[in-house]
Amino acid sequence: MIACLRGLLFKKLPESLIVDVGGVGYEVFFPQNGQGRLPGVGEEVFLHIQTVVREDSFNLYGFLETTEKEMFQLLNTVSGIGPKLAMHILAGISPAEMARAILHDDLARLTRLPGVGKKTAERLCLELKDKVQFVPEALSAAAPTPALPGEDERVHDAISALLNLGYPAARAREALALVKQQVGDKDFAVMKIEELLRQTLRALV
């Protein structure tokens, strides 16, 4: 299985590249609308590669960043999205922007991508929302959730514990805010961390 290639960019084609590695030309799928990021023909290029094997084909898909390859792998787990469509999607959006759109159910942004209709956009949000946490830029740029009045060390510890369990920071803070609303300010202020976590996990279900 080929994981990466370093060589000379021999030729740019409408939907692919030819990379010369030690005298052997590898054809790598790479959409034309993303080729402006590449070096010139004859210059060295390094690509992260996803190898896709089918009964009648052995195709290589190239990416300049590891996060692009990881997002490509995730997209291919969604029903109705194959490798070629996933490549065209990523040519029109960065992994961070893609992750933000999924996290915030931004169907308007997703449906502007090539080949993505409303149903596909809804599937992306439903199936990938808990899987795009590998893109730190998406989390740091996510829309902030309201601050909890009187936040203290317990709240920060609870958020940290929920992050370790795999919950997004925004969802953790929203659940804590819901618990505060349900029990009232007075009880929330004296709630022990164990009970706070138990109530918050219940709110996340």
C-alpha positions in Angstrom: 0.0 0.0 0.0 1.4 3.4 -1.0 1.2 6.0 1.8 3.2 8.9 0.3 5.2 9.9 -2.8 8.1 12.3 -3.2 9.3 13.0 -6.7 9.3 15.4 -9.6 6.0 16.7 -10.9 6.1 15.4 -14.4 2.7 16.5 -15.8 -0.6 18.1 -14.7 -3.8 16.6 -16.2 -7.4 17.7 -15.8 -8.1 15.2 -13.0 -4.7 13.9 -12.0 -1.0 14.3 -11.9 2.0 12.2 -13.0 4.8 12.1 -10.4 8.2 10.8 -11.5 9.7 8.8 -8.6 13.1 7.5 -9.6 12.1 7.1 -13.2 8.7 5.5 -12.6 5.6 7.7 -13.3 2.8 7.4 -10.8 -0.6 8.7 -11.8 -2.3 10.4 -8.8 -5.8 11.7 -8.7 -5.8 15.4 -7.9 -8.6 17.7 -9.1 -7.7 20.6 -11.4 -9.4 23.2 -9.2 -6.8 22.4 -6.5 -3.7 22.3 -8.6 -2.9 26.0 -8.1 -1.4 24.9 -4.7 1.1 22.7 -6.4 4.7 23.5 -7.5 5.5 23.9 -11.1 6.1 21.0 -13.6 9.7 19.7 -13.1 9.8 20.7 -9.5 9.8 18.4 -6.5 6.5 17.6 -4.9 5.5 15.6 -1.8 2.1 14.0 -1.6 0.3 12.1 1.1 -1.4 9.2 -0.7 -4.6 7.2 -0.1 -4.5 4.0 -2.0 -8.0 2.8 -3.1 -8.2 -0.8 -4.4 -11.2 -2.1 -6.2 -11.7 -5.3 -8.1 -10.9 -3.6 -11.4 -8.7 -0.7 -10.3 -5.8 0.4 -8.2 -6.0 4.2 -7.7 -3.9 6.7 -5.9 -5.4 9.9 -4.4 -3.0 12.7 -3.4 -3.1 15.3 -0.7 -0.7 18.1 0.4 -1.7 17.9 4.0 -2.3 15.0 6.4 -5.6 16.5 7.6 -6.9 16.5 4.0 -6.1 12.8 3.7 -7.9 12.1 7.1 -10.9 14.1 6.0 -11.0 12.2 2.7 -11.0 8.9 4.6 -13.9 10.1 6.8 -15.9 11.3 3.7 -15.6 7.9 2.2 -17.4 6.3 5.2 -20.5 8.3 4.3 -23.1 6.5 2.2 -23.2 8.0 -1.3 -19.7 9.5 -1.3 -17.1 7.7 -3.2 -13.4 8.6 -3.6 -13.7 10.9 -6.7 -16.6 12.9 -5.1 -14.7 13.2 -1.9 -11.7 14.6 -3.8 -13.8 17.2 -5.5 -15.4 18.2 -2.2 -12.0 18.7 -0.6 -10.8 20.7 -3.6 -13.5 23.3 -2.7 -13.1 23.5 1.1 -10.4 23.2 3.7 -10.6 20.4 6.3 -11.0 23.0 9.1 -13.9 24.7 7.2 -15.4 21.4 6.4 -15.3 20.3 10.1 -16.8 23.6 11.2 -19.7 23.3 8.7 -20.4 19.7 10.0 -20.1 20.7 13.7 -22.6 23.6 13.2 -25.0 21.8 10.8 -24.2 24.5 8.2 -26.2 22.9 5.4 -26.0 26.0 3.3 -22.2 25.8 3.1 -22.2 22.1 2.5 -24.7 22.2 -0.3 -22.5 24.7 -2.2 -19.9 21.9 -2.5 -19.8 20.0 -5.8 -22.0 16.9 -5.8 -23.5 17.6 -2.3 -27.2 17.9 -2.1 -29.3 18.5 1.0 -29.7 14.8 1.9 -25.9 14.2 1.5 -25.2 17.3 3.6 -27.5 16.0 6.3 -25.8 12.6 6.3 -22.4 14.4 6.6 -23.6 16.2 9.7 -25.3 13.2 11.2 -22.5 10.7 10.6 -19.3 12.8 11.0 -20.1 15.3 13.8 -18.4 13.2 16.4 -15.5 12.2 14.1 -14.1 15.6 13.0 -12.4 16.5 16.3 -9.0 15.7 14.7 -9.0 19.2 13.1 -7.9 21.5 16.0 -8.5 24.7 13.9 -12.2 23.8 13.6 -12.5 23.5 17.4 -10.6 26.7 18.2 -12.7 28.6 15.6 -16.0 27.1 16.5 -18.7 29.5 17.6 -18.4 30.1 21.3 -21.0 28.8 23.6 -22.4 31.1 26.3 -20.2 31.4 29.4 -21.5 30.0 32.6 -22.0 32.6 35.3 -19.8 31.9 38.2 -17.7 29.4 36.4 -15.2 27.8 38.8 -12.6 25.0 38.9 -15.3 22.3 39.1 -16.8 23.4 35.8 -13.3 23.5 34.1 -12.6 20.0 35.6 -15.9 18.7 34.3 -15.2 20.1 30.8 -11.8 18.6 30.8 -13.2 15.2 31.8 -15.8 15.3 29.1 -13.2 16.2 26.5 -11.2 13.2 27.6 -14.3 11.1 27.0 -14.4 12.4 23.4 -17.2 15.0 23.7 -16.7 18.3 21.8 -16.0 21.3 24.0 -19.1 23.2 22.7 -21.4 20.3 23.5 -19.8 19.9 27.0 -20.4 23.5 27.8 -24.0 23.4 26.5 -24.8 20.4 28.6 -23.3 22.1 31.7 -25.4 25.1 31.0 -28.5 22.9 30.7 -27.7 21.3 34.1 -27.3 24.7 35.7 -30.7 25.8 34.3 -32.4 22.6 35.5 -31.1 22.5 39.1 -30.9 26.3 39.7 -27.9 28.5 40.5 -27.9 27.7 44.3 -27.8 23.9 43.9 -25.4 24.1 40.9 -22.9 26.1 43.0 -22.6 23.4 45.7 -22.9 20.4 43.5 -19.9 18.1 43.8 -17.9 17.3 40.7 -19.0 13.6 40.6 -22.7 14.6 40.6 -22.0 17.4 38.2 -20.5 14.9 35.7 -23.3 12.4 36.2 -25.9 15.1 35.5 -24.0 16.4 32.5 -23.6 13.0 31.0 -27.3 12.4 31.3 -27.9 15.7 29.5 -25.6 14.6 26.7 -27.5 11.4 26.0 
